[in-house]
Amino acid sequence: MGDRQVTIKLTSDEALVLSHWLEKLQMTDLSQVVDDPAVWAPIHRIAGTLDKTLPELFASDYDQRLEAARQRLRPED
């Protein structure tokens, strides 16, 4: 049962925002944020998959794309 695959679907906006957040998370001392080292493997796997999937990460206007995605995902007041 432990090797069964799970598929998660995200919009491109969700993927871009999550990828950025995961990158920031990985640049911190994970032991301060994540209390169980078993969680690190899936964090790294998700981040790596997003890195390979999102061409936007390498776009010259990445910051603008990221901010636009954040704006679209924020709930309206």
All heavy atoms as a GROMACS GRO file, in nm:
protein
  619
    1MET      N    1   0.082  -0.119   0.000
    1MET     CA    2   0.000   0.000   0.000
    1MET      C    3   0.086   0.126   0.000
    1MET      O    4   0.047   0.228  -0.051
    1MET     CB    5  -0.094  -0.001   0.119
    1MET     CG    6  -0.185   0.119   0.123
    1MET     SD    7  -0.312   0.094   0.247
    1MET     CE    8  -0.427   0.216   0.197
    2GLY      N    9   0.206   0.123   0.053
    2GLY     CA   10   0.290   0.240   0.062
    2GLY      C   11   0.342   0.292  -0.070
    2GLY      O   12   0.387   0.404  -0.078
    3ASP      N   13   0.339   0.210  -0.176
    3ASP     CA   14   0.392   0.256  -0.304
    3ASP      C   15   0.283   0.297  -0.402
    3ASP      O   16   0.310   0.324  -0.518
    3ASP     CB   17   0.481   0.149  -0.367
    3ASP     CG   18   0.406   0.019  -0.394
    3ASP    OD1   19   0.290   0.005  -0.352
    3ASP    OD2   20   0.465  -0.069  -0.459
    4ARG      N   21   0.160   0.304  -0.359
    4ARG     CA   22   0.049   0.348  -0.443
    4ARG      C   23   0.066   0.496  -0.477
    4ARG      O   24   0.102   0.575  -0.392
    4ARG     CB   25  -0.083   0.325  -0.371
    4ARG     CG   26  -0.205   0.344  -0.459
    4ARG     CD   27  -0.328   0.324  -0.378
    4ARG     NE   28  -0.340   0.443  -0.293
    4ARG     CZ   29  -0.444   0.473  -0.219
    4ARG    NH1   30  -0.544   0.390  -0.211
    4ARG    NH2   31  -0.449   0.582  -0.148
    5GLN      N   32   0.044   0.533  -0.601
    5GLN     CA   33   0.061   0.671  -0.646
    5GLN      C   34  -0.064   0.753  -0.616
    5GLN      O   35  -0.176   0.704  -0.624
    5GLN     CB   36   0.086   0.674  -0.798
    5GLN     CG   37   0.213   0.604  -0.839
    5GLN     CD   38   0.336   0.686  -0.806
    5GLN    OE1   39   0.341   0.805  -0.830
    5GLN    NE2   40   0.436   0.620  -0.749
    6VAL      N   41  -0.044   0.880  -0.584
    6VAL     CA   42  -0.153   0.975  -0.560
    6VAL      C   43  -0.132   1.091  -0.656
    6VAL      O   44  -0.021   1.143  -0.669
    6VAL     CB   45  -0.152   1.026  -0.414
    6VAL    CG1   46  -0.256   1.134  -0.394
    6VAL    CG2   47  -0.173   0.911  -0.317
    7THR      N   48  -0.237   1.131  -0.724
    7THR     CA   49  -0.229   1.242  -0.818
    7THR      C   50  -0.299   1.364  -0.758
    7THR      O   51  -0.410   1.353  -0.708
    7THR     CB   52  -0.298   1.205  -0.952
    7THR    OG1   53  -0.232   1.090  -1.004
    7THR    CG2   54  -0.290   1.318  -1.050
    8ILE      N   55  -0.232   1.477  -0.766
    8ILE     CA   56  -0.288   1.603  -0.719
    8ILE      C   57  -0.295   1.696  -0.839
    8ILE      O   58  -0.196   1.713  -0.910
    8ILE     CB   59  -0.201   1.667  -0.609
    8ILE    CG1   60  -0.193   1.574  -0.488
    8ILE    CG2   61  -0.255   1.804  -0.570
    8ILE    CD1   62  -0.093   1.618  -0.384
    9LYS      N   63  -0.410   1.755  -0.862
    9LYS     CA   64  -0.425   1.848  -0.974
    9LYS      C   65  -0.432   1.990  -0.920
    9LYS      O   66  -0.505   2.019  -0.826
    9LYS     CB   67  -0.551   1.816  -1.053
    9LYS     CG   68  -0.541   1.683  -1.124
    9LYS     CD   69  -0.659   1.660  -1.214
    9LYS     CE   70  -0.641   1.526  -1.284
    9LYS     NZ   71  -0.733   1.509  -1.394
   10LEU      N   72  -0.353   2.078  -0.982
   10LEU     CA   73  -0.349   2.220  -0.945
   10LEU      C   74  -0.367   2.303  -1.070
   10LEU      O   75  -0.324   2.263  -1.179
   10LEU     CB   76  -0.214   2.256  -0.883
   10LEU     CG   77  -0.170   2.182  -0.758
   10LEU    CD1   78  -0.026   2.215  -0.724
   10LEU    CD2   79  -0.260   2.218  -0.641
   11THR      N   80  -0.424   2.420  -1.054
   11THR     CA   81  -0.425   2.514  -1.165
   11THR      C   82  -0.283   2.567  -1.181
   11THR      O   83  -0.199   2.553  -1.091
   11THR     CB   84  -0.520   2.633  -1.140
   11THR    OG1   85  -0.467   2.710  -1.031
   11THR    CG2   86  -0.662   2.586  -1.107
   12SER      N   87  -0.254   2.630  -1.293
   12SER     CA   88  -0.120   2.686  -1.312
   12SER      C   89  -0.091   2.794  -1.210
   12SER      O   90   0.022   2.807  -1.161
   12SER     CB   91  -0.102   2.737  -1.455
   12SER     OG   92  -0.199   2.835  -1.484
   13ASP      N   93  -0.192   2.873  -1.173
   13ASP     CA   94  -0.173   2.974  -1.068
   13ASP      C   95  -0.139   2.909  -0.935
   13ASP      O   96  -0.047   2.951  -0.865
   13ASP     CB   97  -0.298   3.061  -1.052
   13ASP     CG   98  -0.317   3.163  -1.162
   13ASP    OD1   99  -0.222   3.187  -1.240
   13ASP    OD2  100  -0.427   3.221  -1.169
   14GLU      N  101  -0.214   2.806  -0.898
   14GLU     CA  102  -0.189   2.736  -0.772
   14GLU      C  103  -0.049   2.676  -0.771
   14GLU      O  104   0.024   2.685  -0.672
   14GLU     CB  105  -0.293   2.627  -0.749
   14GLU     CG  106  -0.431   2.679  -0.721
   14GLU     CD  107  -0.537   2.571  -0.728
   14GLU    OE1  108  -0.518   2.467  -0.796
   14GLU    OE2  109  -0.643   2.592  -0.666
   15ALA      N  110  -0.010   2.615  -0.883
   15ALA     CA  111   0.121   2.551  -0.892
   15ALA      C  112   0.233   2.654  -0.880
   15ALA      O  113   0.333   2.630  -0.811
   15ALA     CB  114   0.132   2.474  -1.024
   16LEU      N  115   0.217   2.767  -0.944
   16LEU     CA  116   0.320   2.870  -0.941
   16LEU      C  117   0.337   2.926  -0.800
   16LEU      O  118   0.449   2.939  -0.748
   16LEU     CB  119   0.286   2.982  -1.039
   16LEU     CG  120   0.392   3.089  -1.060
   16LEU    CD1  121   0.521   3.028  -1.114
   16LEU    CD2  122   0.339   3.195  -1.156
   17VAL      N  123   0.227   2.958  -0.734
   17VAL     CA  124   0.232   3.013  -0.598
   17VAL      C  125   0.287   2.908  -0.500
   17VAL      O  126   0.370   2.939  -0.415
   17VAL     CB  127   0.093   3.065  -0.556
   17VAL    CG1  128   0.089   3.100  -0.408
   17VAL    CG2  129   0.054   3.186  -0.641
   18LEU      N  130   0.242   2.786  -0.514
   18LEU     CA  131   0.292   2.679  -0.425
   18LEU      C  132   0.440   2.654  -0.447
   18LEU      O  133   0.515   2.638  -0.352
   18LEU     CB  134   0.212   2.550  -0.447
   18LEU     CG  135   0.254   2.430  -0.362
   18LEU    CD1  136   0.240   2.461  -0.214
   18LEU    CD2  137   0.173   2.308  -0.402
   19SER      N  138   0.483   2.654  -0.571
   19SER     CA  139   0.624   2.633  -0.602
   19SER      C  140   0.710   2.740  -0.536
   19SER      O  141   0.814   2.709  -0.476
   19SER     CB  142   0.646   2.635  -0.754
   19SER     OG  143   0.782   2.631  -0.784
   20HIS      N  144   0.668   2.864  -0.544
   20HIS     CA  145   0.744   2.974  -0.483
   20HIS      C  146   0.750   2.956  -0.331
   20HIS      O  147   0.857   2.971  -0.270
   20HIS     CB  148   0.679   3.108  -0.519
   20HIS     CG  149   0.752   3.224  -0.463
   20HIS    ND1  150   0.869   3.272  -0.517
   20HIS    CD2  151   0.728   3.302  -0.354
   20HIS    CE1  152   0.912   3.374  -0.446
   20HIS    NE2  153   0.829   3.394  -0.346
   21TRP      N  154   0.638   2.922  -0.271
   21TRP     CA  155   0.634   2.903  -0.126
   21TRP      C  156   0.723   2.786  -0.084
   21TRP      O  157   0.797   2.795   0.015
   21TRP     CB  158   0.490   2.881  -0.080
   21TRP     CG  159   0.478   2.865   0.067
   21TRP    CD1  160   0.475   2.963   0.161
   21TRP    CD2  161   0.469   2.741   0.138
   21TRP    NE1  162   0.464   2.908   0.287
   21TRP    CE2  163   0.460   2.772   0.275
   21TRP    CE3  164   0.467   2.607   0.100
   21TRP    CZ2  165   0.450   2.674   0.373
   21TRP    CZ3  166   0.457   2.509   0.198
   21TRP    CH2  167   0.449   2.543   0.332
   22LEU      N  168   0.716   2.676  -0.159
   22LEU     CA  169   0.799   2.560  -0.126
   22LEU      C  170   0.947   2.592  -0.139
   22LEU      O  171   1.029   2.545  -0.059
   22LEU     CB  172   0.763   2.440  -0.215
   22LEU     CG  173   0.631   2.372  -0.182
   22LEU    CD1  174   0.595   2.271  -0.291
   22LEU    CD2  175   0.636   2.305  -0.046
   23GLU      N  176   0.982   2.672  -0.239
   23GLU     CA  177   1.122   2.713  -0.255
   23GLU      C  178   1.168   2.791  -0.132
   23GLU      O  179   1.277   2.768  -0.079
   23GLU     CB  180   1.138   2.797  -0.382
   23GLU     CG  181   1.278   2.842  -0.408
   23GLU     CD  182   1.373   2.729  -0.446
   23GLU    OE1  183   1.325   2.626  -0.496
   23GLU    OE2  184   1.494   2.745  -0.423
   24LYS      N  185   1.086   2.884  -0.087
   24LYS     CA  186   1.121   2.961   0.034
   24LYS      C  187   1.131   2.868   0.155
   24LYS      O  188   1.220   2.883   0.238
   24LYS     CB  189   1.016   3.069   0.058
   24LYS     CG  190   1.028   3.185  -0.039
   24LYS     CD  191   0.918   3.286  -0.025
   24LYS     CE  192   0.902   3.339   0.113
   24LYS     NZ  193   0.800   3.445   0.124
   25LEU      N  194   1.039   2.774   0.166
   25LEU     CA  195   1.040   2.680   0.277
   25LEU      C  196   1.168   2.599   0.279
   25LEU      O  197   1.230   2.580   0.384
   25LEU     CB  198   0.918   2.587   0.269
   25LEU     CG  199   0.909   2.476   0.373
   25LEU    CD1  200   0.888   2.536   0.512
   25LEU    CD2  201   0.796   2.380   0.339
   26GLN      N  202   1.210   2.552   0.162
   26GLN     CA  203   1.330   2.470   0.155
   26GLN      C  204   1.458   2.549   0.184
   26GLN      O  205   1.560   2.491   0.219
   26GLN     CB  206   1.340   2.403   0.017
   26GLN     CG  207   1.232   2.298  -0.003
   26GLN     CD  208   1.244   2.234  -0.138
   26GLN    OE1  209   1.306   2.128  -0.149
   26GLN    NE2  210   1.186   2.295  -0.240
   27MET      N  211   1.451   2.680   0.171
   27MET     CA  212   1.567   2.764   0.200
   27MET      C  213   1.581   2.793   0.350
   27MET      O  214   1.679   2.849   0.393
   27MET     CB  215   1.559   2.896   0.123
   27MET     CG  216   1.571   2.881  -0.025
   27MET     SD  217   1.730   2.806  -0.065
   27MET     CE  218   1.689   2.718  -0.211
   28THR      N  219   1.480   2.754   0.426
   28THR     CA  220   1.486   2.772   0.571
   28THR      C  221   1.538   2.643   0.633
   28THR      O  222   1.557   2.542   0.565
   28THR     CB  223   1.347   2.801   0.631
   28THR    OG1  224   1.264   2.686   0.615
   28THR    CG2  225   1.282   2.920   0.566
   29ASP      N  226   1.557   2.645   0.761
   29ASP     CA  227   1.592   2.522   0.833
   29ASP      C  228   1.461   2.446   0.850
   29ASP      O  229   1.379   2.481   0.935
   29ASP     CB  230   1.655   2.558   0.967
   29ASP     CG  231   1.691   2.436   1.048
   29ASP    OD1  232   1.669   2.322   1.001
   29ASP    OD2  233   1.739   2.453   1.161
   30LEU      N  234   1.440   2.343   0.768
   30LEU     CA  235   1.313   2.270   0.771
   30LEU      C  236   1.279   2.216   0.909
   30LEU      O  237   1.162   2.204   0.944
   30LEU     CB  238   1.314   2.155   0.670
   30LEU     CG  239   1.297   2.193   0.524
   30LEU    CD1  240   1.308   2.070   0.436
   30LEU    CD2  241   1.164   2.262   0.501
   31SER      N  242   1.380   2.186   0.989
   31SER     CA  243   1.352   2.130   1.121
   31SER      C  244   1.282   2.230   1.211
   31SER      O  245   1.217   2.192   1.309
   31SER     CB  246   1.480   2.080   1.187
   31SER     OG  247   1.568   2.187   1.214
   32GLN      N  248   1.292   2.360   1.180
   32GLN     CA  249   1.222   2.461   1.259
   32GLN      C  250   1.076   2.472   1.220
   32GLN      O  251   0.994   2.519   1.297
   32GLN     CB  252   1.289   2.597   1.244
   32GLN     CG  253   1.425   2.603   1.306
   32GLN     CD  254   1.486   2.743   1.293
   32GLN    OE1  255   1.420   2.837   1.254
   32GLN    NE2  256   1.613   2.754   1.325
   33VAL      N  257   1.043   2.432   1.096
   33VAL     CA  258   0.907   2.447   1.045
   33VAL      C  259   0.832   2.315   1.043
   33VAL      O  260   0.714   2.308   1.075
   33VAL     CB  261   0.910   2.505   0.901
   33VAL    CG1  262   0.771   2.523   0.845
   33VAL    CG2  263   0.986   2.637   0.898
   34VAL      N  264   0.903   2.208   1.008
   34VAL     CA  265   0.842   2.076   0.995
   34VAL      C  266   0.901   1.988   1.104
   34VAL      O  267   1.021   1.960   1.103
   34VAL     CB  268   0.870   2.017   0.855
   34VAL    CG1  269   0.808   1.880   0.841
   34VAL    CG2  270   0.821   2.111   0.746
   35ASP      N  271   0.816   1.946   1.197
   35ASP     CA  272   0.866   1.873   1.313
   35ASP      C  273   0.890   1.724   1.288
   35ASP      O  274   0.947   1.656   1.371
   35ASP     CB  275   0.773   1.891   1.433
   35ASP     CG  276   0.634   1.837   1.408
   35ASP    OD1  277   0.603   1.797   1.294
   35ASP    OD2  278   0.554   1.835   1.504
   36ASP      N  279   0.850   1.674   1.171
   36ASP     CA  280   0.868   1.532   1.141
   36ASP      C  281   0.951   1.518   1.013
   36ASP      O  282   0.904   1.552   0.904
   36ASP     CB  283   0.732   1.465   1.122
   36ASP     CG  284   0.741   1.316   1.097
   36ASP    OD1  285   0.853   1.263   1.086
   36ASP    OD2  286   0.634   1.253   1.086
   37PRO      N  287   1.073   1.469   1.023
   37PRO     CA  288   1.158   1.455   0.905
   37PRO      C  289   1.097   1.369   0.795
   37PRO      O  290   1.136   1.381   0.679
   37PRO     CB  291   1.286   1.391   0.959
   37PRO     CG  292   1.289   1.428   1.104
   37PRO     CD  293   1.144   1.434   1.146
   38ALA      N  294   1.001   1.285   0.826
   38ALA     CA  295   0.936   1.203   0.724
   38ALA      C  296   0.860   1.290   0.624
   38ALA      O  297   0.837   1.249   0.510
   38ALA     CB  298   0.839   1.104   0.789
   39VAL      N  299   0.824   1.411   0.661
   39VAL     CA  300   0.751   1.502   0.574
   39VAL      C  301   0.843   1.567   0.472
   39VAL      O  302   0.800   1.611   0.366
   39VAL     CB  303   0.677   1.610   0.658
   39VAL    CG1  304   0.604   1.708   0.572
   39VAL    CG2  305   0.581   1.543   0.755
   40TRP      N  306   0.972   1.571   0.499
   40TRP     CA  307   1.065   1.638   0.409
   40TRP      C  308   1.070   1.574   0.271
   40TRP      O  309   1.077   1.644   0.171
   40TRP     CB  310   1.205   1.641   0.469
   40TRP     CG  311   1.213   1.714   0.600
   40TRP    CD1  312   1.114   1.788   0.661
   40TRP    CD2  313   1.324   1.720   0.688
   40TRP    NE1  314   1.159   1.839   0.781
   40TRP    CE2  315   1.286   1.799   0.800
   40TRP    CE3  316   1.451   1.668   0.685
   40TRP    CZ2  317   1.372   1.826   0.906
   40TRP    CZ3  318   1.538   1.694   0.790
   40TRP    CH2  319   1.498   1.772   0.900
   41ALA      N  320   1.066   1.441   0.265
   41ALA     CA  321   1.074   1.372   0.136
   41ALA      C  322   0.959   1.414   0.043
   41ALA      O  323   0.984   1.450  -0.073
   41ALA     CB  324   1.077   1.221   0.154
   42PRO      N  325   0.834   1.412   0.089
   42PRO     CA  326   0.728   1.457  -0.001
   42PRO      C  327   0.736   1.606  -0.035
   42PRO      O  328   0.703   1.646  -0.146
   42PRO     CB  329   0.598   1.424   0.071
   42PRO     CG  330   0.633   1.376   0.205
   42PRO     CD  331   0.780   1.351   0.210
   43ILE      N  332   0.786   1.688   0.057
   43ILE     CA  333   0.802   1.830   0.028
   43ILE      C  334   0.901   1.847  -0.087
   43ILE      O  335   0.875   1.919  -0.184
   43ILE     CB  336   0.848   1.908   0.153
   43ILE    CG1  337   0.732   1.922   0.252
   43ILE    CG2  338   0.902   2.045   0.114
   43ILE    CD1  339   0.771   1.981   0.386
   44HIS      N  340   1.014   1.779  -0.078
   44HIS     CA  341   1.115   1.789  -0.184
   44HIS      C  342   1.064   1.731  -0.316
   44HIS      O  343   1.092   1.786  -0.422
   44HIS     CB  344   1.244   1.718  -0.141
   44HIS     CG  345   1.316   1.786  -0.031
   44HIS    ND1  346   1.358   1.918  -0.036
   44HIS    CD2  347   1.357   1.741   0.091
   44HIS    CE1  348   1.420   1.951   0.074
   44HIS    NE2  349   1.420   1.846   0.154
   45ARG      N  350   0.988   1.625  -0.308
   45ARG     CA  351   0.936   1.563  -0.431
   45ARG      C  352   0.836   1.655  -0.500
   45ARG      O  353   0.840   1.671  -0.622
   45ARG     CB  354   0.870   1.430  -0.398
   45ARG     CG  355   0.825   1.359  -0.521
   45ARG     CD  356   0.778   1.221  -0.491
   45ARG     NE  357   0.792   1.143  -0.612
   45ARG     CZ  358   0.790   1.014  -0.616
   45ARG    NH1  359   0.779   0.945  -0.506
   45ARG    NH2  360   0.801   0.952  -0.730
   46ILE      N  361   0.746   1.714  -0.425
   46ILE     CA  362   0.648   1.806  -0.484
   46ILE      C  363   0.720   1.926  -0.544
   46ILE      O  364   0.692   1.966  -0.657
   46ILE     CB  365   0.544   1.850  -0.378
   46ILE    CG1  366   0.454   1.732  -0.339
   46ILE    CG2  367   0.459   1.967  -0.431
   46ILE    CD1  368   0.369   1.757  -0.216
   47ALA      N  369   0.813   1.983  -0.470
   47ALA     CA  370   0.888   2.099  -0.520
   47ALA      C  371   0.964   2.065  -0.647
   47ALA      O  372   0.963   2.142  -0.744
   47ALA     CB  373   0.982   2.150  -0.412
   48GLY      N  374   1.027   1.950  -0.650
   48GLY     CA  375   1.101   1.908  -0.769
   48GLY      C  376   1.011   1.887  -0.889
   48GLY      O  377   1.046   1.924  -1.002
   49THR      N  378   0.896   1.828  -0.865
   49THR     CA  379   0.801   1.807  -0.974
   49THR      C  380   0.752   1.940  -1.030
   49THR      O  381   0.743   1.959  -1.151
   49THR     CB  382   0.681   1.722  -0.926
   49THR    OG1  383   0.730   1.595  -0.880
   49THR    CG2  384   0.580   1.701  -1.036
   50LEU      N  385   0.721   2.033  -0.942
   50LEU     CA  386   0.678   2.165  -0.987
   50LEU      C  387   0.789   2.235  -1.064
   50LEU      O  388   0.763   2.298  -1.168
   50LEU     CB  389   0.632   2.250  -0.868
   50LEU     CG  390   0.502   2.205  -0.801
   50LEU    CD1  391   0.480   2.284  -0.673
   50LEU    CD2  392   0.383   2.218  -0.895
   51ASP      N  393   0.912   2.225  -1.017
   51ASP     CA  394   1.024   2.288  -1.086
   51ASP      C  395   1.038   2.238  -1.230
   51ASP      O  396   1.069   2.314  -1.320
   51ASP     CB  397   1.156   2.263  -1.012
   51ASP     CG  398   1.168   2.344  -0.885
   51ASP    OD1  399   1.085   2.434  -0.862
   51ASP    OD2  400   1.264   2.317  -0.808
   52LYS      N  401   1.014   2.108  -1.250
   52LYS     CA  402   1.026   2.050  -1.384
   52LYS      C  403   0.906   2.082  -1.472
   52LYS      O  404   0.916   2.075  -1.593
   52LYS     CB  405   1.041   1.898  -1.373
   52LYS     CG  406   1.172   1.853  -1.316
   52LYS     CD  407   1.180   1.703  -1.321
   52LYS     CE  408   1.210   1.651  -1.182
   52LYS     NZ  409   1.200   1.509  -1.170
   53THR      N  410   0.793   2.116  -1.412
   53THR     CA  411   0.668   2.132  -1.485
   53THR      C  412   0.638   2.276  -1.522
   53THR      O  413   0.562   2.300  -1.616
   53THR     CB  414   0.552   2.078  -1.398
   53THR    OG1  415   0.584   1.946  -1.356
   53THR    CG2  416   0.422   2.074  -1.473
   54LEU      N  417   0.693   2.372  -1.452
   54LEU     CA  418   0.655   2.512  -1.470
   54LEU      C  419   0.760   2.592  -1.547
   54LEU      O  420   0.859   2.637  -1.489
   54LEU     CB  421   0.634   2.578  -1.332
   54LEU     CG  422   0.520   2.524  -1.249
   54LEU    CD1  423   0.527   2.578  -1.107
   54LEU    CD2  424   0.387   2.560  -1.313
   55PRO      N  425   0.738   2.614  -1.675
   55PRO     CA  426   0.833   2.697  -1.751
   55PRO      C  427   0.834   2.842  -1.702
   55PRO      O  428   0.933   2.914  -1.721
   55PRO     CB  429   0.782   2.688  -1.894
   55PRO     CG  430   0.641   2.646  -1.884
   55PRO     CD  431   0.628   2.567  -1.757
   56GLU      N  432   0.726   2.885  -1.635
   56GLU     CA  433   0.717   3.022  -1.584
   56GLU      C  434   0.830   3.055  -1.487
   56GLU      O  435   0.867   3.171  -1.469
   56GLU     CB  436   0.583   3.046  -1.513
   56GLU     CG  437   0.463   3.037  -1.602
   56GLU     CD  438   0.401   2.897  -1.602
   56GLU    OE1  439   0.473   2.797  -1.575
   56GLU    OE2  440   0.282   2.886  -1.630
   57LEU      N  441   0.885   2.953  -1.421
   57LEU     CA  442   0.990   2.975  -1.322
   57LEU      C  443   1.114   3.040  -1.384
   57LEU      O  444   1.191   3.105  -1.316
   57LEU     CB  445   1.030   2.843  -1.256
   57LEU     CG  446   0.923   2.772  -1.173
   57LEU    CD1  447   0.977   2.640  -1.121
   57LEU    CD2  448   0.874   2.859  -1.061
   58PHE      N  449   1.129   3.022  -1.514
   58PHE     CA  450   1.248   3.071  -1.582
   58PHE      C  451   1.218   3.190  -1.674
   58PHE      O  452   1.305   3.234  -1.747
   58PHE     CB  453   1.314   2.957  -1.660
   58PHE     CG  454   1.340   2.837  -1.572
   58PHE    CD1  455   1.258   2.727  -1.578
   58PHE    CD2  456   1.444   2.837  -1.481
   58PHE    CE1  457   1.279   2.617  -1.496
   58PHE    CE2  458   1.467   2.728  -1.398
   58PHE     CZ  459   1.384   2.618  -1.406
   59ALA      N  460   1.096   3.240  -1.666
   59ALA     CA  461   1.057   3.353  -1.749
   59ALA      C  462   1.119   3.482  -1.695
   59ALA      O  463   1.136   3.498  -1.573
   59ALA     CB  464   0.905   3.366  -1.754
   60SER      N  465   1.151   3.572  -1.784
   60SER     CA  466   1.212   3.699  -1.741
   60SER      C  467   1.116   3.783  -1.658
   60SER      O  468   1.159   3.865  -1.577
   60SER     CB  469   1.260   3.778  -1.863
   60SER     OG  470   1.152   3.807  -1.948
   61ASP      N  471   0.986   3.760  -1.676
   61ASP     CA  472   0.885   3.835  -1.600
   61ASP      C  473   0.823   3.749  -1.490
   61ASP      O  474   0.707   3.766  -1.454
   61ASP     CB  475   0.777   3.890  -1.693
   61ASP     CG  476   0.700   3.780  -1.766
   61ASP    OD1  477   0.747   3.664  -1.770
   61ASP    OD2  478   0.593   3.810  -1.820
   62TYR      N  479   0.905   3.660  -1.434
   62TYR     CA  480   0.857   3.568  -1.329
   62TYR      C  481   0.789   3.641  -1.214
   62TYR      O  482   0.681   3.601  -1.170
   62TYR     CB  483   0.974   3.483  -1.277
   62TYR     CG  484   0.940   3.406  -1.152
   62TYR    CD1  485   0.861   3.291  -1.158
   62TYR    CD2  486   0.984   3.447  -1.026
   62TYR    CE1  487   0.827   3.220  -1.044
   62TYR    CE2  488   0.953   3.377  -0.912
   62TYR     CZ  489   0.875   3.263  -0.921
   62TYR     OH  490   0.842   3.194  -0.808
   63ASP      N  491   0.850   3.747  -1.164
   63ASP     CA  492   0.794   3.818  -1.049
   63ASP      C  493   0.655   3.872  -1.079
   63ASP      O  494   0.565   3.862  -0.995
   63ASP     CB  495   0.885   3.933  -1.005
   63ASP     CG  496   1.015   3.884  -0.944
   63ASP    OD1  497   1.017   3.771  -0.890
   63ASP    OD2  498   1.114   3.958  -0.950
   64GLN      N  499   0.635   3.924  -1.199
   64GLN     CA  500   0.504   3.975  -1.238
   64GLN      C  501   0.402   3.861  -1.251
   64GLN      O  502   0.288   3.875  -1.210
   64GLN     CB  503   0.512   4.054  -1.370
   64GLN     CG  504   0.589   4.183  -1.359
   64GLN     CD  505   0.740   4.164  -1.376
   64GLN    OE1  506   0.790   4.056  -1.399
   64GLN    NE2  507   0.813   4.274  -1.362
   65ARG      N  508   0.445   3.751  -1.309
   65ARG     CA  509   0.356   3.634  -1.323
   65ARG      C  510   0.315   3.581  -1.186
   65ARG      O  511   0.200   3.545  -1.164
   65ARG     CB  512   0.423   3.524  -1.404
   65ARG     CG  513   0.441   3.559  -1.549
   65ARG     CD  514   0.512   3.446  -1.620
   65ARG     NE  515   0.548   3.482  -1.755
   65ARG     CZ  516   0.535   3.400  -1.858
   65ARG    NH1  517   0.488   3.278  -1.842
   65ARG    NH2  518   0.572   3.439  -1.978
   66LEU      N  519   0.412   3.574  -1.096
   66LEU     CA  520   0.384   3.525  -0.961
   66LEU      C  521   0.285   3.616  -0.891
   66LEU      O  522   0.187   3.569  -0.831
   66LEU     CB  523   0.513   3.514  -0.880
   66LEU     CG  524   0.498   3.473  -0.734
   66LEU    CD1  525   0.436   3.334  -0.721
   66LEU    CD2  526   0.635   3.478  -0.664
   67GLU      N  527   0.306   3.746  -0.898
   67GLU     CA  528   0.214   3.840  -0.831
   67GLU      C  529   0.076   3.835  -0.893
   67GLU      O  530  -0.025   3.840  -0.822
   67GLU     CB  531   0.270   3.983  -0.836
   67GLU     CG  532   0.188   4.081  -0.756
   67GLU     CD  533   0.165   4.039  -0.611
   67GLU    OE1  534   0.253   3.979  -0.547
   67GLU    OE2  535   0.053   4.066  -0.558
   68ALA      N  536   0.067   3.821  -1.025
   68ALA     CA  537  -0.063   3.811  -1.091
   68ALA      C  538  -0.135   3.683  -1.045
   68ALA      O  539  -0.257   3.686  -1.019
   68ALA     CB  540  -0.047   3.812  -1.242
   69ALA      N  541  -0.062   3.574  -1.034
   69ALA     CA  542  -0.122   3.448  -0.987
   69ALA      C  543  -0.172   3.463  -0.844
   69ALA      O  544  -0.281   3.417  -0.809
   69ALA     CB  545  -0.021   3.334  -0.998
   70ARG      N  546  -0.093   3.527  -0.759
   70ARG     CA  547  -0.134   3.550  -0.620
   70ARG      C  548  -0.262   3.631  -0.615
   70ARG      O  549  -0.354   3.600  -0.537
   70ARG     CB  550  -0.025   3.625  -0.544
   70ARG     CG  551   0.094   3.541  -0.510
   70ARG     CD  552   0.199   3.627  -0.444
   70ARG     NE  553   0.307   3.549  -0.388
   70ARG     CZ  554   0.426   3.596  -0.364
   70ARG    NH1  555   0.454   3.724  -0.388
   70ARG    NH2  556   0.519   3.519  -0.312
   71GLN      N  557  -0.269   3.735  -0.695
   71GLN     CA  558  -0.388   3.821  -0.697
   71GLN      C  559  -0.512   3.741  -0.738
   71GLN      O  560  -0.620   3.757  -0.680
   71GLN     CB  561  -0.369   3.940  -0.792
   71GLN     CG  562  -0.268   4.041  -0.741
   71GLN     CD  563  -0.309   4.107  -0.611
   71GLN    OE1  564  -0.426   4.130  -0.585
   71GLN    NE2  565  -0.211   4.135  -0.527
   72ARG      N  566  -0.497   3.656  -0.839
   72ARG     CA  567  -0.613   3.578  -0.886
   72ARG      C  568  -0.658   3.477  -0.782
   72ARG      O  569  -0.774   3.440  -0.775
   72ARG     CB  570  -0.577   3.508  -1.017
   72ARG     CG  571  -0.569   3.604  -1.136
   72ARG     CD  572  -0.555   3.528  -1.267
   72ARG     NE  573  -0.427   3.460  -1.281
   72ARG     CZ  574  -0.318   3.512  -1.336
   72ARG    NH1  575  -0.320   3.638  -1.382
   72ARG    NH2  576  -0.208   3.440  -1.347
   73LEU      N  577  -0.565   3.429  -0.698
   73LEU     CA  578  -0.599   3.326  -0.599
   73LEU      C  579  -0.651   3.384  -0.468
   73LEU      O  580  -0.715   3.312  -0.391
   73LEU     CB  581  -0.476   3.239  -0.570
   73LEU     CG  582  -0.435   3.146  -0.682
   73LEU    CD1  583  -0.304   3.078  -0.648
   73LEU    CD2  584  -0.543   3.043  -0.710
   74ARG      N  585  -0.623   3.509  -0.443
   74ARG     CA  586  -0.671   3.570  -0.319
   74ARG      C  587  -0.822   3.587  -0.322
   74ARG      O  588  -0.877   3.631  -0.422
   74ARG     CB  589  -0.604   3.705  -0.295
   74ARG     CG  590  -0.459   3.691  -0.258
   74ARG     CD  591  -0.398   3.824  -0.219
   74ARG     NE  592  -0.257   3.802  -0.184
   74ARG     CZ  593  -0.156   3.861  -0.245
   74ARG    NH1  594  -0.177   3.948  -0.342
   74ARG    NH2  595  -0.032   3.834  -0.209
   75PRO      N  596  -0.887   3.552  -0.212
   75PRO     CA  597  -1.033   3.570  -0.209
   75PRO      C  598  -1.069   3.718  -0.216
   75PRO      O  599  -0.998   3.802  -0.162
   75PRO     CB  600  -1.076   3.510  -0.075
   75PRO     CG  601  -0.951   3.486   0.003
   75PRO     CD  602  -0.834   3.498  -0.089
   76GLU      N  603  -1.177   3.745  -0.286
   76GLU     CA  604  -1.224   3.882  -0.293
   76GLU      C  605  -1.292   3.918  -0.162
   76GLU      O  606  -1.358   3.838  -0.100
   76GLU     CB  607  -1.321   3.897  -0.409
   76GLU     CG  608  -1.256   3.878  -0.544
   76GLU     CD  609  -1.354   3.899  -0.657
   76GLU    OE1  610  -1.454   3.968  -0.639
   76GLU    OE2  611  -1.327   3.844  -0.765
   77ASP      N  612  -1.275   4.042  -0.120
   77ASP     CA  613  -1.336   4.088   0.006
   77ASP      C  614  -1.484   4.119  -0.013
   77ASP      O  615  -1.534   4.151  -0.111
   77ASP     CB  616  -1.264   4.212   0.059
   77ASP     CG  617  -1.120   4.176   0.100
   77ASP    OD1  618  -1.097   4.060   0.136
   77ASP    OD2  619  -1.035   4.264   0.095
   0.00000   0.00000   0.00000
